[in-house]
Amino acid sequence: MHVLFYDVHNLLGTFRAAQPYNIAELLYADDTLLLTISTQHMHRILHRIESESETYNMELNKDKCAYIAMDRYNNIKFADGST
């Protein structure tokens, strides 16, 4: 996962030194926690993770994904539009 996130941050230009999107992740074993300041930023990194995962023959298990939103008006959606 660390290599995948290195690639995702490289493609998004969101390395810690110059992080305009305020994206943070916590990786532990096979679990990942993503934190962003907006729905737009979450969509951007989530969709990039989905597409970059294909490079490593991996995919998110959407049935096990969950999110907690502080904004009830916006829903997080995967690249295929599912929630």
Sequence and secondary structure as in RCSB ss.txt:
>XXXX:A:sequence
MHVLFYDVHNLLGTFRAAQPYNIAELLYADDTLLLTISTQHMHRILHRIESESETYNMELNKDKCAYIAMDRYNN
IKFADGST
>XXXX:A:secstr
 HHHHHHHHHHHT  GGG TT  EEEEETTEEEEE SSHHHHHHHHHHHHHHHHHTT    GGG     S TT  
   TTS  
